Amino acid sequence: MEPKSFRLFLLITTACFILIFTSTNFTHAPSSMTRIFDCTNSSFSHLCTTRNFLFNKHIRPIPENNPKPNPENHDHLSDTPKHPLDPLTLVEIQKVRSTLSSHALFASRAPHALHSVVLEEPDKNLVRQWEKGNTLPPRKASVIARVVSDSHVLTVDLSTGHVDIVDSPVRVLDFPVMTVEEMSDATWAPFSNTEFNRTIISRGYRETNHVR
């Protein structure tokens, strides 16, 4: 299509569009131009909508200043159990540690470690009968501890401080599992051996820091 013919076609198309738009939106002549943009008149509500969309800036509402609590700023010392199956709080764990420190198993200076301190779940019937707002069933902690080379399973009553020995010592292979500290010590233990370091150097490594 030649440029001149294309411009003529575009002009005719635009004129037809304006004519159709005018005849569709203006079924009768307004008494004044101000009525066209009178948004209180339902006859021209569609024009107001178009005008507002094109010329008005849409300002998003500013949310209320109600920031969510930051978990990093939460004081876990203030945590309290609200359900019979809620995990032990920091205060309860500290109480378990304090109670065991005076127990005969841990009173000596023998090396010991607490491998696990978790909630001793109450009887299912007590949990089923419990309702929100009622007093929680007695809270107990189940403890797996190691003293020297022996492992022990204990139960600590948090309300009375009574320690019940469930199994002591435990004669099971590979029980309990290693702690993170023990894993770290086991990782670095070989580097204290001269023969091990010699074999590393003989393979071309001049610094044991390269080995992980």
LINJOHU-V139881 format. One record per backbone hydrogen bond with DSSP energy under -0.5 kcal/mol. NH is the residue of the N-H (numbers start at 1). CO is the residue of the C=O. If there is no record, write none. Layout:
# LINJOHU-V139881
nh: {NH NH}
co: {CO CO}
This chain:
# LINJOHU-V139881
nh: {6 7 8 9 10 11 12 13 14 15 16 17 18 19 20 21 22 23 24 25 26 27 35 36 36 37 38 39 41 42 44 45 48 49 50 51 52 53 54 55 56 56 58 59 60 63 66 71 73 74 76 78 79 86 90 93 94 95 96 97 98 99 100 101 102 102 103 106 107 108 113 115 115 116 118 120 121 126 127 128 129 130 134 141 142 143 143 144 145 145 146 147 148 148 149 150 152 153 154 154 155 156 157 157 158 158 159 161 164 164 165 166 166 167 169 170 171 172 175 183 184 185 186 187 188 189 190 191 192 193 194 197 198 199 200 201 202 203 203 204 205 206 210 211 212}
co: {2 3 4 5 6 7 8 9 10 11 12 13 14 15 16 17 18 19 20 21 22 25 32 32 33 33 35 37 38 40 41 42 44 45 46 47 48 49 50 51 51 52 56 57 58 61 64 69 70 71 74 75 76 83 76 89 90 91 92 93 94 95 96 97 98 99 100 103 103 104 146 113 144 144 142 140 119 123 123 124 125 126 131 156 118 141 154 116 143 152 113 150 111 146 147 147 145 167 143 152 164 141 155 162 139 156 139 157 155 162 163 153 164 153 151 151 169 170 172 179 180 181 182 183 184 185 186 188 189 190 192 193 194 195 196 197 198 199 200 201 200 204 207 208 210}
